[in-house]
Amino acid sequence: MQRLVLVLAGVMGAAGVVLAAAGAHVGSGAGLKSASAMLLFHACAAIAAVLALRNALLWPPLGVAAAFGFVLGAALFAGDLSLRAFAGQRLFAMAAPGGGIILILSWLAFAAAAAFRRS
C-alpha cells in the first residue's frame, strides 16, 4: 500500500510539473496552474503521510485513508481542470469540487490520525 502511494505521488509530481509548463504556454493558464499546484502539493502530502505511517506517527486506518485521499482528490481536481483546458469538457459533473471535498476530508483525516495515534 505504501509503495503504491509513493509511486502515485511520483506520477502526481511529474504531472504537476508538466501542467505548470503547459500553463506557462497557454494564455491565462486555463486552470492549469491550479491543477498543477494541487498535484504538486498533494504529492508531497501523500509522501509525508507514508513517512508518518512508517514512523508510527499516525493511526494507520485514518493515515492510509488520508494518503489515498490526497491522491484521489488531487487526481479528480486536477483531472477535471486539465480536461477542461485541453478538451473543453468536464471529467464528470462535480469532479473538481468533489476532489476538493476529498482533499479537505483527507487533511482532517490526517490530523485525526495524528491525534488518535496509539502510543
MARPA-970942 format. One record per residue: residue in one letter; y, x, z of N, C-alpha, C, O, CB in turn. Coordinates in Angstrom, 2 decimals, decimal comma, padded with zeros to 5 digits. Each point is the difference from the previous one (the first is absolute). Glycine has a CB too. Example, Ala and Ser with C-alpha at 12.3 -4.5 7.8 and 13.67 -1.06 7.14 Angstrom:
REM residues 2
+-----+---------+---------+---------+---------+---------+---------+---------+---------+---------+---------+---------+---------+---------+---------+---------+
! res !     n_v !     n_u !     n_w !    ca_v !    ca_u !    ca_w !     c_v !     c_u !     c_w !     o_v !     o_u !     o_w !    cb_v !    cb_u !    cb_w !
+-----+---------+---------+---------+---------+---------+---------+---------+---------+---------+---------+---------+---------+---------+---------+---------+
!   A ! -005,69 !  013,19 !  007,80 !  001,19 ! -000,89 !  000,00 !  001,20 !  000,90 !  000,00 ! -000,02 !  001,04 !  000,66 ! -001,15 ! -002,93 !  000,59 !
!   S !  002,22 !  001,54 ! -001,97 !  001,19 !  000,82 !  000,06 !  001,09 ! -000,77 !  000,73 !  001,11 !  000,51 !  000,17 ! -001,74 !  000,67 ! -002,32 !
+-----+---------+---------+---------+---------+---------+---------+---------+---------+---------+---------+---------+---------+---------+---------+---------+
***
This chain:
REM residues 119
+-----+---------+---------+---------+---------+---------+---------+---------+---------+---------+---------+---------+---------+---------+---------+---------+
! res !     n_v !     n_u !     n_w !    ca_v !    ca_u !    ca_w !     c_v !     c_u !     c_w !     o_v !     o_u !     o_w !    cb_v !    cb_u !    cb_w !
+-----+---------+---------+---------+---------+---------+---------+---------+---------+---------+---------+---------+---------+---------+---------+---------+
!   M ! -001,19 !  000,82 !  000,00 !  001,19 ! -000,82 !  000,00 !  001,26 !  000,87 !  000,00 !  000,91 ! -000,23 ! -000,79 ! -002,18 ! -001,57 !  001,99 !
!   Q !  001,31 !  002,78 ! -000,32 !  001,19 !  000,84 !  000,08 !  000,21 !  000,81 ! -001,27 !  001,14 !  000,18 ! -000,44 ! -001,45 ! -000,05 !  002,90 !
!   R ! -000,78 !  000,35 ! -003,05 !  000,12 !  000,75 ! -001,24 !  000,55 ! -000,89 ! -001,11 !  000,83 !  000,44 ! -000,80 ! -002,74 !  001,04 !  001,49 !
!   L !  001,46 ! -002,73 ! -000,74 !  000,49 ! -000,94 ! -001,02 !  001,50 ! -000,22 !  000,15 !  000,73 !  000,01 ! -000,99 ! -002,98 ! -001,15 !  000,95 !
!   V !  002,71 !  000,95 !  001,27 !  001,44 ! -000,18 !  000,23 !  000,77 !  001,23 ! -000,45 !  001,07 ! -000,11 ! -000,60 ! -001,56 ! -001,42 !  002,54 !
!   L ! -000,05 !  002,72 ! -001,65 !  000,68 !  001,23 ! -000,42 !  000,05 !  000,13 ! -001,52 !  001,02 !  000,41 ! -000,55 ! -001,77 !  000,68 !  002,68 !
!   V ! -000,34 ! -001,42 ! -002,80 ! -000,01 !  000,03 ! -001,47 !  001,03 ! -000,99 ! -000,55 !  000,77 !  000,34 ! -000,90 ! -003,22 !  000,32 !  000,89 !
!   L !  002,46 ! -001,86 !  000,54 !  000,96 ! -001,01 ! -000,46 !  001,43 !  000,43 !  000,30 !  000,90 ! -000,25 ! -000,80 ! -002,62 ! -001,54 !  001,15 !
!   A !  001,95 !  002,43 !  000,79 !  001,34 !  000,49 !  000,33 !  000,44 !  001,06 ! -001,00 !  001,17 !  000,04 ! -000,40 ! -001,58 ! -000,53 !  002,83 !
!   G ! -000,51 !  001,35 ! -002,84 !  000,33 !  000,99 ! -001,03 !  000,38 ! -000,64 ! -001,32 !  000,95 !  000,43 ! -000,65 ! -002,49 !  001,16 !  001,76 !
!   V !  000,81 ! -002,62 ! -001,50 !  000,31 ! -000,73 ! -001,24 !  001,35 ! -000,71 !  000,14 !  000,80 ! -000,01 ! -000,93 ! -003,27 ! -000,31 !  000,45 !
!   M !  002,71 ! -000,27 !  001,66 !  001,29 ! -000,66 !  000,24 !  001,16 !  001,00 ! -000,11 !  001,03 ! -000,31 ! -000,60 ! -002,19 ! -001,36 !  002,09 !
!   G !  000,98 !  002,85 ! -000,91 !  001,05 !  001,01 ! -000,08 !  000,29 !  000,41 ! -001,43 !  001,16 !  000,11 ! -000,40 ! -001,85 !  000,69 !  002,64 !
!   A ! -000,37 ! -000,58 ! -003,00 !  000,20 !  000,37 ! -001,41 !  000,69 ! -001,12 ! -000,77 !  000,91 !  000,25 ! -000,79 ! -002,95 !  001,22 !  000,90 !
!   A !  001,60 ! -002,69 !  000,11 !  000,62 ! -001,15 ! -000,68 !  001,45 ! -000,16 !  000,41 !  000,85 ! -000,36 ! -000,81 ! -003,08 ! -000,78 !  000,70 !
!   G !  002,53 !  001,42 !  001,38 !  001,39 ! -000,08 !  000,46 !  000,89 !  000,99 ! -000,71 !  001,13 ! -000,33 ! -000,36 ! -001,96 ! -000,43 !  002,56 !
!   V !  000,35 !  001,96 ! -002,41 !  000,78 !  001,01 ! -000,71 !  000,19 ! -000,41 ! -001,47 !  001,09 !  000,14 ! -000,55 ! -001,97 !  001,66 !  002,10 !
!   V ! -000,18 ! -002,30 ! -002,17 !  000,08 ! -000,46 ! -001,39 !  001,04 ! -001,12 ! -000,13 !  000,82 !  000,01 ! -000,92 ! -003,24 !  000,61 !  000,55 !
!   L !  002,38 ! -001,58 !  001,29 !  000,95 ! -001,11 ! -000,07 !  001,43 !  000,47 !  000,27 !  000,94 ! -000,53 ! -000,59 ! -002,75 ! -001,04 !  001,33 !
!   A !  001,99 !  002,55 !  000,14 !  001,34 !  000,55 !  000,23 !  000,53 !  000,65 ! -001,27 !  001,17 ! -000,17 ! -000,34 ! -001,73 !  000,55 !  002,77 !
!   A ! -000,30 !  000,36 ! -003,12 !  000,41 !  000,63 ! -001,26 !  000,31 ! -001,05 ! -001,05 !  001,00 !  000,10 ! -000,71 ! -002,40 !  001,91 !  001,26 !
!   A !  000,55 ! -003,02 ! -000,65 !  000,24 ! -001,07 ! -000,97 !  001,29 ! -000,73 !  000,32 !  000,77 ! -000,34 ! -000,90 ! -003,24 !  000,08 !  000,55 !
!   G !  002,71 !  000,01 !  001,63 !  001,22 ! -000,69 !  000,41 !  001,25 !  000,79 ! -000,34 !  001,06 ! -000,58 ! -000,26 ! -002,35 ! -000,48 !  002,08 !
!   A !  001,19 !  002,38 ! -001,81 !  001,14 !  000,84 ! -000,35 !  000,35 ! -000,09 ! -001,48 !  001,12 !  000,30 ! -000,40 ! -001,75 !  001,24 !  002,26 !
!   H ! -000,34 ! -001,95 ! -002,67 !  000,21 ! -000,06 ! -001,45 !  000,23 ! -001,41 ! -000,52 !  000,30 ! -000,18 ! -001,18 ! -001,71 !  002,19 !  000,99 !
!   V !  001,27 ! -003,00 !  001,06 !  000,24 ! -001,39 ! -000,38 !  001,36 ! -000,38 !  000,58 !  000,28 !  000,30 !  001,16 ! -002,78 ! -000,88 ! -001,22 !
!   G !  003,33 ! -000,05 ! -000,73 !  001,36 ! -000,36 !  000,37 !  000,25 ! -000,16 !  001,48 !  000,46 !  000,94 !  000,65 ! -000,35 ! -002,02 ! -002,80 !
!   S ! -000,38 ! -000,07 !  002,70 !  000,27 ! -000,27 !  001,41 ! -001,20 !  000,32 !  000,87 !  000,05 ! -000,15 !  001,22 !  001,56 ! -001,61 ! -001,89 !
!   G ! -002,68 !  002,19 !  000,07 ! -001,22 !  000,26 !  000,76 ! -000,90 ! -001,21 !  000,03 ! -001,20 !  000,12 !  000,24 !  002,43 !  001,52 !  001,14 !
!   A ! -000,67 ! -002,82 ! -001,61 ! -000,75 ! -001,25 ! -000,10 ! -001,01 ! -000,19 !  001,12 ! -001,10 ! -000,50 ! -000,23 !  001,39 !  000,64 ! -002,20 !
!   G !  000,07 !  000,25 !  003,65 ! -000,89 ! -000,16 !  001,14 ! -000,96 !  001,15 !  000,21 ! -000,75 !  000,01 !  000,97 !  000,94 ! -002,41 ! -001,34 !
!   L ! -000,17 !  003,37 ! -000,54 ! -000,95 !  001,10 !  000,10 !  000,30 !  000,92 !  001,19 ! -000,90 !  000,60 !  000,57 !  000,60 ! -000,71 ! -003,05 !
!   K !  001,58 !  000,21 !  002,84 !  000,34 !  000,83 !  001,16 ! -000,58 ! -000,60 !  001,27 ! -000,53 !  000,72 !  000,85 !  002,64 !  000,02 ! -001,99 !
!   S ! -002,03 ! -002,05 !  001,27 ! -000,59 ! -000,66 !  001,17 ! -001,51 !  000,13 !  000,00 ! -000,61 !  000,25 !  001,04 !  002,52 ! -001,86 ! -000,99 !
!   A ! -002,51 !  001,44 ! -001,21 ! -001,46 !  000,14 ! -000,10 ! -000,43 !  001,41 !  000,37 ! -000,98 !  000,19 !  000,72 !  000,93 ! -001,95 ! -002,51 !
!   S !  000,79 !  002,74 !  001,29 ! -000,30 !  001,39 !  000,31 !  000,10 !  000,27 !  001,49 ! -000,88 !  000,62 !  000,59 !  001,72 !  000,04 ! -002,85 !
!   A !  000,24 ! -001,13 !  002,86 !  000,21 !  000,23 !  001,44 ! -001,12 ! -000,62 !  000,82 ! -000,50 !  000,62 !  000,94 !  002,96 ! -000,57 ! -001,32 !
!   M ! -002,86 ! -001,27 !  000,04 ! -001,07 ! -000,65 !  000,76 ! -001,30 !  000,79 ! -000,08 ! -000,70 !  000,16 !  001,00 !  001,78 ! -002,38 ! -001,43 !
!   L ! -001,39 !  002,71 ! -000,75 ! -001,24 !  000,78 ! -000,15 !  000,08 !  001,32 !  000,77 ! -000,93 !  000,37 !  000,71 !  000,58 ! -001,41 ! -002,96 !
!   L !  001,46 !  001,75 !  002,10 !  000,13 !  001,31 !  000,65 !  000,01 ! -000,12 !  001,52 ! -000,70 !  000,74 !  000,69 !  001,95 !  000,09 ! -002,69 !
!   F ! -000,46 ! -001,75 !  002,53 !  000,08 ! -000,16 !  001,46 ! -001,34 ! -000,42 !  000,58 ! -000,44 !  000,53 !  001,03 !  002,86 ! -001,13 ! -001,24 !
!   H ! -003,06 ! -000,35 ! -000,45 ! -001,23 ! -000,53 !  000,58 ! -001,22 !  000,87 ! -000,28 ! -001,02 ! -000,13 !  000,68 !  002,00 ! -002,14 ! -000,92 !
!   A ! -000,90 !  003,15 ! -000,74 ! -001,05 !  001,02 ! -000,15 !  000,03 !  000,90 !  001,23 ! -001,05 !  000,33 !  000,57 !  001,21 ! -000,38 ! -003,11 !
!   C !  001,04 !  000,43 !  002,96 !  000,13 !  000,82 !  001,21 ! -000,46 ! -000,76 !  001,23 ! -000,65 !  000,57 !  000,88 !  002,56 !  000,65 ! -001,92 !
!   A ! -001,58 ! -002,50 !  001,12 ! -000,43 ! -000,81 !  001,14 ! -001,52 ! -000,12 !  000,06 ! -000,58 !  000,06 !  001,08 !  002,74 ! -001,34 ! -001,21 !
!   A ! -002,80 !  001,11 ! -001,02 ! -001,47 ! -000,09 ! -000,04 ! -000,63 !  001,31 !  000,47 ! -000,97 ! -000,01 !  000,75 !  001,12 ! -001,65 ! -002,65 !
!   I !  000,42 !  002,78 !  001,46 ! -000,51 !  001,31 !  000,45 !  000,19 !  000,14 !  001,50 ! -000,90 !  000,47 !  000,70 !  001,44 !  000,54 ! -002,95 !
!   A !  000,62 ! -001,41 !  002,75 !  000,26 !  000,08 !  001,44 ! -000,98 ! -000,86 !  000,78 ! -000,46 !  000,40 !  001,07 !  002,88 !  000,04 ! -001,54 !
!   A ! -002,73 ! -001,63 ! -000,04 ! -000,95 ! -000,88 !  000,68 ! -001,38 !  000,65 !  000,07 ! -000,67 ! -000,07 !  001,03 !  001,96 ! -001,93 ! -001,82 !
!   V ! -001,72 !  002,62 ! -000,31 ! -001,30 !  000,68 !  000,01 !  000,00 !  001,14 !  001,01 ! -000,96 !  000,14 !  000,76 !  000,62 ! -000,74 ! -003,18 !
!   L !  001,39 !  001,39 !  002,44 !  000,07 !  001,11 !  000,96 !  000,03 ! -000,51 !  001,44 ! -000,63 !  000,58 !  000,88 !  001,84 !  000,78 ! -002,59 !
!   A ! -000,48 ! -002,43 !  001,95 !  000,05 ! -000,59 !  001,34 ! -001,37 ! -000,55 !  000,40 ! -000,40 !  000,11 !  001,16 !  002,83 ! -000,66 ! -001,49 !
!   L ! -003,13 ! -000,06 ! -000,62 ! -001,36 ! -000,49 !  000,29 ! -000,93 !  001,17 !  000,33 ! -000,78 ! -000,07 !  000,95 !  001,15 ! -001,90 ! -002,49 !
!   R ! -000,29 !  003,04 !  000,77 ! -000,87 !  001,17 !  000,23 !  000,28 !  000,65 !  001,35 ! -000,89 !  000,62 !  000,58 !  000,80 ! -000,25 ! -003,04 !
!   N !  001,31 ! -000,49 !  002,94 !  000,37 !  000,60 !  001,28 ! -000,05 ! -001,00 !  001,15 !  000,51 !  000,25 !  001,08 !  000,93 !  001,34 ! -002,33 !
!   A ! -002,07 ! -002,73 !  000,99 ! -000,19 ! -001,05 !  001,02 !  001,31 ! -000,49 !  000,61 !  000,07 ! -000,31 !  001,19 ! -002,29 !  001,31 ! -000,69 !
!   L !  003,26 ! -001,05 ! -001,31 !  001,29 ! -000,49 !  000,47 !  000,20 ! -001,49 ! -000,27 !  000,94 ! -000,60 !  000,51 ! -000,03 !  002,88 ! -000,90 !
!   L ! -001,81 ! -002,86 ! -000,39 !  000,09 ! -001,42 ! -000,35 ! -001,30 ! -000,70 !  000,40 ! -001,07 !  000,60 ! -000,02 !  002,65 ! -000,09 ! -001,89 !
!   W ! -001,45 ! -001,79 !  002,26 ! -001,18 ! -000,84 !  000,21 ! -000,60 ! -000,24 ! -001,38 !  000,66 ! -000,59 ! -000,86 !  000,29 ! -000,53 !  002,97 !
!   P ! -002,19 !  001,57 ! -002,36 ! -000,54 !  000,02 ! -001,36 !  000,08 ! -001,30 ! -000,80 !  000,39 !  000,06 ! -001,16 ! -001,87 !  001,64 !  002,02 !
!   P !  001,13 ! -002,86 ! -000,31 !  000,06 ! -001,20 ! -000,87 !  001,39 ! -000,26 ! -000,58 !  000,13 ! -000,31 ! -001,18 ! -001,96 ! -000,64 !  002,55 !
!   L !  002,86 !  001,08 ! -000,54 !  001,35 ! -000,23 ! -000,51 !  000,51 !  001,18 ! -000,81 !  000,75 ! -000,18 ! -000,95 ! -000,30 ! -001,28 !  002,91 !
!   G ! -000,86 !  002,66 ! -001,60 !  000,42 !  001,19 ! -000,75 ! -000,53 ! -000,03 ! -001,42 !  000,73 !  000,33 ! -000,95 ! -000,67 !  000,96 !  003,08 !
!   V ! -001,31 ! -001,67 ! -002,29 ! -000,59 ! -000,11 ! -001,34 !  000,69 ! -001,10 ! -000,79 !  000,30 !  000,17 ! -001,18 ! -002,51 !  000,65 !  002,06 !
!   A !  002,46 ! -001,95 ! -000,23 !  000,70 ! -001,10 ! -000,68 !  001,39 !  000,44 ! -000,46 !  000,42 ! -000,33 ! -001,10 ! -001,70 ! -001,35 !  002,49 !
!   A !  001,97 !  002,42 ! -000,54 !  001,34 !  000,48 ! -000,36 ! -000,08 !  000,95 ! -001,20 !  000,80 ! -000,11 ! -000,93 ! -000,06 ! -000,13 !  003,32 !
!   A ! -001,69 !  001,18 ! -002,36 ! -000,12 !  000,97 ! -001,10 ! -000,25 ! -000,70 ! -001,33 !  000,67 !  000,28 ! -000,99 ! -001,56 !  001,42 !  002,62 !
!   F ! -000,07 ! -002,63 ! -001,65 ! -000,27 ! -000,72 ! -001,24 !  001,14 ! -000,94 ! -000,36 !  000,27 ! -000,22 ! -001,19 ! -002,71 !  000,37 !  001,67 !
!   G !  003,11 ! -000,70 !  000,52 !  001,15 ! -000,86 ! -000,28 !  001,13 !  000,76 ! -000,66 !  000,67 ! -000,54 ! -000,89 ! -001,30 ! -000,85 !  002,83 !
!   F !  000,85 !  002,64 ! -001,52 !  001,03 !  000,82 ! -000,65 ! -000,31 !  000,17 ! -001,49 !  000,89 ! -000,07 ! -000,84 ! -000,47 !  001,27 !  003,02 !
!   V ! -001,69 ! -000,96 ! -002,48 ! -000,41 !  000,20 ! -001,39 !  000,13 ! -001,31 ! -000,79 !  000,61 ! -000,02 ! -001,07 ! -002,20 !  001,85 !  001,79 !
!   L !  001,02 ! -002,89 ! -000,20 !  000,01 ! -001,28 ! -000,72 !  001,41 ! -000,55 ! -000,16 !  000,39 ! -000,41 ! -001,10 ! -002,67 ! -000,06 !  001,99 !
!   G !  003,05 !  000,47 !  000,19 !  001,36 ! -000,55 ! -000,07 !  000,89 !  000,76 ! -000,97 !  000,72 ! -000,60 ! -000,78 ! -000,99 ! -000,14 !  003,12 !
!   A !  000,20 !  002,07 ! -002,28 !  000,82 !  000,81 ! -000,92 ! -000,45 ! -000,20 ! -001,44 !  000,83 ! -000,04 ! -000,91 ! -000,45 !  001,72 !  002,72 !
!   A ! -001,69 ! -001,79 ! -002,03 ! -000,51 ! -000,21 ! -001,36 !  000,47 ! -001,33 ! -000,57 !  000,41 ! -000,08 ! -001,16 ! -002,42 !  001,47 !  001,72 !
!   L !  001,96 ! -002,43 !  000,25 !  000,47 ! -001,32 ! -000,48 !  001,50 !  000,02 ! -000,28 !  000,45 ! -000,46 ! -001,04 ! -002,28 ! -000,66 !  002,35 !
!   F !  002,59 !  001,66 ! -000,36 !  001,46 !  000,03 ! -000,16 !  000,39 !  000,82 ! -001,22 !  000,74 ! -000,48 ! -000,87 ! -000,47 !  000,24 !  003,35 !
!   A ! -000,76 !  001,48 ! -002,54 !  000,36 !  000,88 ! -001,11 ! -000,60 ! -000,47 ! -001,32 !  000,64 !  000,11 ! -001,05 ! -000,50 !  001,79 !  002,67 !
!   G ! -001,34 ! -002,42 ! -001,57 ! -000,64 ! -000,49 ! -001,22 !  000,78 ! -001,14 ! -000,63 !  000,17 ! -000,04 ! -001,22 ! -002,36 !  000,73 !  002,14 !
!   D !  002,67 ! -001,61 ! -000,10 !  000,76 ! -001,12 ! -000,53 !  001,32 !  000,47 ! -000,59 !  000,36 ! -000,40 ! -001,11 ! -001,42 ! -001,11 !  002,80 !
!   L !  001,80 !  002,37 ! -000,97 !  001,27 !  000,49 ! -000,53 ! -000,19 !  000,82 ! -001,27 !  000,80 ! -000,09 ! -000,93 !  000,11 !  000,11 !  003,25 !
!   S ! -001,96 !  000,78 ! -002,36 ! -000,26 !  000,84 ! -001,17 ! -000,38 ! -000,84 ! -001,21 !  000,47 !  000,25 ! -001,11 ! -001,20 !  001,60 !  002,61 !
!   L ! -000,10 ! -002,84 ! -001,29 ! -000,39 ! -000,87 ! -001,11 !  001,21 ! -000,76 ! -000,54 !  000,12 ! -000,20 ! -001,21 ! -002,42 ! -000,03 !  002,19 !
!   R !  003,17 ! -000,20 ! -000,10 !  001,23 ! -000,66 ! -000,45 !  000,84 !  000,95 ! -000,85 !  000,54 ! -000,40 ! -001,03 ! -000,55 ! -001,04 !  003,10 !
!   A !  000,11 !  002,69 ! -001,64 !  000,83 !  000,97 ! -000,72 ! -000,59 !  000,36 ! -001,35 !  000,72 !  000,11 ! -000,99 !  000,05 !  000,80 !  003,18 !
!   F ! -002,08 ! -000,74 ! -002,24 ! -000,63 !  000,48 ! -001,24 ! -000,46 ! -001,12 ! -000,93 !  000,01 !  000,18 ! -001,22 ! -000,72 !  001,79 !  002,49 !
!   A !  000,31 ! -003,11 ! -000,73 ! -000,57 ! -001,06 ! -000,84 !  000,79 ! -001,30 !  000,05 ! -000,27 ! -000,93 ! -000,76 ! -001,94 !  001,95 !  001,11 !
!   G !  003,19 ! -001,09 !  000,56 !  000,82 ! -001,20 !  000,08 ! -000,71 ! -001,19 !  000,62 !  000,43 ! -001,14 ! -000,20 !  000,76 !  001,96 ! -001,77 !
!   Q ! -002,26 ! -000,58 !  002,70 ! -000,70 ! -001,10 !  000,66 ! -000,43 !  000,44 !  001,39 !  000,03 !  001,19 !  000,33 ! -000,83 ! -002,09 ! -002,54 !
!   R !  000,40 ! -000,07 !  003,00 ! -000,40 !  000,27 !  001,38 ! -001,50 !  000,29 !  000,07 ! -000,77 ! -000,40 ! -000,87 !  002,63 ! -001,07 !  001,71 !
!   L ! -002,25 !  002,16 !  000,22 ! -001,41 !  000,23 !  000,27 ! -000,66 ! -001,34 !  000,27 ! -000,99 ! -000,35 ! -000,64 !  001,46 !  002,66 !  001,58 !
!   F !  000,07 ! -003,07 ! -000,01 ! -000,33 ! -001,39 !  000,27 !  001,09 ! -000,54 !  000,90 !  000,77 !  000,78 !  000,57 ! -003,29 ! -000,41 ! -000,81 !
!   A !  002,61 ! -001,66 !  000,38 !  001,06 ! -000,60 !  000,81 ! -000,05 !  000,54 !  001,42 ! -001,06 !  000,05 !  000,62 !  000,98 ! -002,13 ! -002,03 !
!   M !  001,22 !  002,48 !  001,92 !  000,16 !  000,49 !  001,37 ! -000,71 !  001,33 !  000,28 ! -000,27 !  000,31 !  001,16 !  000,48 ! -002,67 ! -000,49 !
!   A ! -000,52 !  003,13 ! -001,70 ! -000,69 !  001,29 !  000,22 !  000,90 !  000,97 !  000,77 ! -000,44 !  000,60 !  000,98 ! -000,88 ! -000,95 ! -003,11 !
!   A !  002,57 !  000,52 !  001,71 !  000,90 !  000,94 !  000,69 !  000,31 ! -000,48 !  001,42 ! -000,12 !  000,79 !  000,94 !  001,12 ! -000,14 ! -003,15 !
!   P ! -000,62 ! -001,91 !  002,41 !  000,24 ! -000,44 !  001,38 ! -001,27 !  000,05 !  000,85 !  000,04 !  000,34 !  001,18 !  001,81 ! -001,81 ! -002,02 !
!   G ! -002,98 !  001,13 !  000,24 ! -001,27 !  000,08 !  000,72 ! -000,31 !  001,42 !  000,42 ! -000,46 !  000,24 !  001,11 ! -000,36 ! -002,21 ! -002,37 !
!   G !  001,07 !  002,92 !  000,34 ! -000,20 !  001,41 !  000,33 !  000,92 !  000,43 !  001,13 ! -000,40 !  000,76 !  000,88 ! -000,29 ! -000,32 ! -003,23 !
!   G !  001,93 ! -000,91 !  002,32 !  000,95 !  000,33 !  001,05 ! -000,44 ! -000,56 !  001,35 !  000,13 !  000,67 !  001,03 !  001,69 ! -000,65 ! -002,73 !
!   I ! -002,33 ! -001,23 !  001,70 ! -000,51 ! -000,60 !  001,24 ! -001,19 !  000,80 !  000,53 ! -000,10 !  000,25 !  001,20 !  000,89 ! -002,53 ! -001,96 !
!   I ! -001,68 !  002,69 ! -000,13 ! -001,14 !  000,83 !  000,41 !  000,49 !  001,31 !  000,61 ! -000,56 !  000,47 !  000,98 ! -000,86 ! -001,50 ! -002,79 !
!   L !  002,45 !  001,63 !  001,22 !  000,54 !  001,24 !  000,54 !  000,60 ! -000,20 !  001,39 ! -000,23 !  000,82 !  000,89 !  000,69 ! -000,06 ! -003,21 !
!   I !  000,28 ! -001,83 !  002,51 !  000,56 ! -000,30 !  001,32 ! -001,11 ! -000,17 !  001,02 !  000,06 !  000,56 !  001,10 !  001,94 ! -001,65 ! -002,17 !
!   L ! -003,02 !  000,32 !  000,71 ! -001,13 ! -000,23 !  000,91 ! -000,75 !  001,30 !  000,27 ! -000,51 !  000,21 !  001,10 !  000,31 ! -002,56 ! -001,94 !
!   S !  000,12 !  003,22 ! -000,16 ! -000,68 !  001,28 !  000,18 !  000,74 !  000,89 !  000,98 ! -000,62 !  000,67 !  000,82 ! -000,27 ! -000,84 ! -003,14 !
!   W !  002,22 !  000,18 !  002,23 !  000,77 !  000,77 !  000,97 ! -000,18 ! -000,55 !  001,41 ! -000,11 !  000,76 !  000,95 !  001,78 ! -000,21 ! -002,75 !
!   L ! -001,69 ! -001,86 !  001,93 ! -000,23 ! -000,61 !  001,32 ! -001,41 !  000,31 !  000,50 ! -000,20 !  000,24 !  001,19 !  001,83 ! -002,07 ! -001,75 !
!   A ! -002,61 !  001,81 ! -000,35 ! -001,38 !  000,36 !  000,38 ! -000,07 !  001,45 !  000,44 ! -000,69 !  000,33 !  000,96 ! -000,21 ! -002,03 ! -002,57 !
!   F !  001,62 !  002,58 !  000,90 !  000,05 !  001,41 !  000,38 !  000,57 !  000,16 !  001,41 ! -000,56 !  000,73 !  000,82 !  000,84 ! -000,09 ! -003,25 !
!   A !  000,82 ! -001,34 !  002,71 !  000,61 !  000,07 !  001,32 ! -000,95 ! -000,53 !  001,07 ! -000,16 !  000,60 !  001,07 !  002,42 ! -000,86 ! -002,11 !
!   A ! -002,90 ! -000,87 !  000,76 ! -000,95 ! -000,58 !  000,96 ! -001,21 !  000,91 !  000,19 ! -000,49 !  000,14 !  001,12 !  001,25 ! -002,44 ! -001,79 !
!   A ! -001,23 !  002,92 ! -000,40 ! -001,14 !  000,91 !  000,10 !  000,33 !  001,19 !  000,89 ! -000,86 !  000,49 !  000,72 !  000,11 ! -001,19 ! -002,98 !
!   A !  002,00 !  001,15 !  002,20 !  000,42 !  001,11 !  000,87 !  000,13 ! -000,48 !  001,44 ! -000,35 !  000,72 !  000,94 !  001,56 !  000,37 ! -002,88 !
!   A ! -000,69 ! -002,30 !  002,11 !  000,20 ! -000,54 !  001,36 ! -001,31 ! -000,32 !  000,70 ! -000,12 !  000,16 !  001,21 !  002,30 ! -001,09 ! -001,97 !
!   F ! -003,17 !  000,46 !  000,00 ! -001,26 ! -000,45 !  000,59 ! -001,14 !  000,99 ! -000,14 ! -001,16 ! -000,35 !  000,22 !  001,90 ! -001,93 ! -000,70 !
!   R ! -000,41 !  003,50 !  000,13 ! -001,02 !  001,04 ! -000,12 ! -000,70 !  000,16 !  001,33 !  000,62 !  000,03 !  001,06 !  000,70 !  001,16 ! -002,85 !
!   R ! -002,64 ! -001,08 !  001,71 ! -000,78 !  000,23 !  001,22 !  000,09 !  001,45 !  000,41 ! -000,09 !  000,90 ! -000,83 ! -001,47 ! -002,75 !  000,21 !
!   S !  001,73 !  002,08 !  001,88 !  000,13 !  001,38 !  000,52 ! -001,35 !  000,69 ! -000,01 ! -000,10 !  001,16 !  000,40 !  002,03 ! -001,85 !  001,03 !
+-----+---------+---------+---------+---------+---------+---------+---------+---------+---------+---------+---------+---------+---------+---------+---------+
***
